[in-house]
Amino acid sequence: MSEDRSASGAGQRAQEGAALARIDEACIAELRDALAEDLDEIVGHFLYQLDGQLAAMDAALGAADAAAVAAEAHALKGSAGNLGAAGLAALAAALEHSGKAGDLGAAGAQFAQLQACAAQTVGAYNALGFRAAAA
């Protein structure tokens, strides 16, 4: 019975993660209307930078630098929100709040969620035809 509950809990977390990783396609359509083919470059740059932002947050957490955690999360919150990744932006906002509060315990748990959501968000952008920009 315990295995059934943990398996169903894992499945529920995966569904919740997938829901957070959804891209607002109406937002993408509006951006496409406004930016035309420049949108591919902008989203590509966002995807390219995402790994570096996550690495910087991880390093800040490792150094117990709450202010740096908050600053990196703030930057990600803005770019993700502007590009229709509302779930990723919401998780980044929560991480920013914890960083500003100096709550590195909560920030560590939130960062793990953020990393999982980021990976799924990349997959969602890829499914829409976006790819990370080349270095």
C-alpha positions in Angstrom: 0.0 0.0 0.0 2.8 2.4 0.8 4.4 1.9 -2.6 1.0 2.6 -4.2 0.8 5.9 -2.4 4.3 7.0 -3.2 3.8 6.0 -6.8 0.6 8.0 -7.0 2.3 10.9 -5.2 5.1 10.9 -7.7 2.6 10.8 -10.6 0.7 13.7 -9.1 3.9 15.7 -8.7 4.8 15.0 -12.3 1.4 16.2 -13.5 1.7 19.3 -11.3 5.2 19.9 -12.8 3.9 19.5 -16.3 1.1 22.0 -15.6 3.7 24.5 -14.3 5.8 24.0 -17.3 3.1 24.9 -19.8 3.8 27.8 -22.1 1.0 30.3 -22.6 0.4 29.9 -26.3 -1.8 33.0 -26.4 1.2 35.0 -25.1 3.4 33.4 -27.7 1.0 34.3 -30.4 0.9 38.0 -29.3 4.6 38.1 -29.1 4.9 36.5 -32.6 2.5 39.2 -33.9 4.6 41.9 -32.3 8.1 40.5 -32.9 7.7 38.2 -35.9 10.9 36.1 -36.4 12.7 38.0 -33.7 10.7 35.9 -31.2 12.7 32.8 -32.2 15.9 34.6 -31.4 14.6 36.0 -28.1 13.3 32.7 -26.9 16.4 31.0 -28.1 18.5 33.4 -26.0 16.3 32.8 -23.0 16.7 29.0 -23.3 20.5 29.4 -23.8 20.8 31.5 -20.7 18.6 29.3 -18.5 21.3 26.8 -17.6 23.7 29.6 -16.6 21.0 31.2 -14.4 20.3 27.9 -12.7 24.0 27.3 -12.2 24.3 30.8 -10.7 21.4 30.1 -8.3 22.9 26.8 -7.3 26.3 28.5 -6.6 24.6 31.2 -4.6 22.7 28.6 -2.5 26.0 26.7 -2.0 27.6 29.9 -0.8 24.6 30.7 1.4 24.3 34.0 -0.4 20.6 34.8 0.0 20.8 38.1 -1.8 22.4 36.5 -4.9 19.7 33.8 -4.9 17.0 36.6 -4.8 18.7 38.5 -7.6 19.1 35.5 -9.9 15.5 34.4 -9.2 14.2 37.9 -9.9 15.9 38.0 -13.3 14.5 34.6 -14.2 11.0 35.6 -13.0 10.9 38.5 -15.3 12.2 36.8 -18.5 10.1 33.7 -17.9 7.0 35.8 -17.3 7.5 37.9 -20.3 7.9 34.8 -22.6 4.7 33.0 -21.4 6.3 30.6 -18.9 4.1 31.6 -16.0 4.7 28.5 -13.9 8.5 29.0 -14.1 8.0 32.6 -13.3 5.9 31.8 -10.3 8.5 29.4 -8.9 11.2 31.9 -9.5 9.1 34.5 -7.6 8.7 32.2 -4.6 12.5 31.6 -4.7 13.1 35.3 -4.9 10.9 35.9 -1.8 12.7 33.2 0.2 16.1 34.7 -0.8 15.0 38.2 0.2 13.8 36.7 3.5 17.1 34.9 4.0 15.3 31.6 4.2 17.8 29.4 2.5 16.1 26.2 3.7 13.0 27.0 1.8 15.1 28.4 -1.1 16.8 25.0 -1.4 13.6 23.1 -1.7 12.1 25.7 -4.1 15.3 25.5 -6.2 14.8 21.8 -6.7 11.3 22.5 -7.9 12.5 25.3 -10.1 15.1 23.0 -11.7 12.5 20.3 -12.5 10.1 22.9 -13.9 12.9 24.5 -16.0 13.7 21.2 -17.7 10.0 20.6 -18.5 9.6 24.2 -19.7 12.5 23.7 -22.1 10.7 20.7 -23.4 7.5 22.7 -23.8 9.3 25.4 -25.7 11.0 22.8 -27.9 7.6 21.3 -28.6 6.5 24.7 -29.9 9.5 24.7 -32.2 11.9 26.9 -30.2 15.5 25.9 -29.7 18.3 27.3 -27.5 20.5 29.8 -29.3 24.0 28.7 -30.3 26.8 30.1 -28.2 
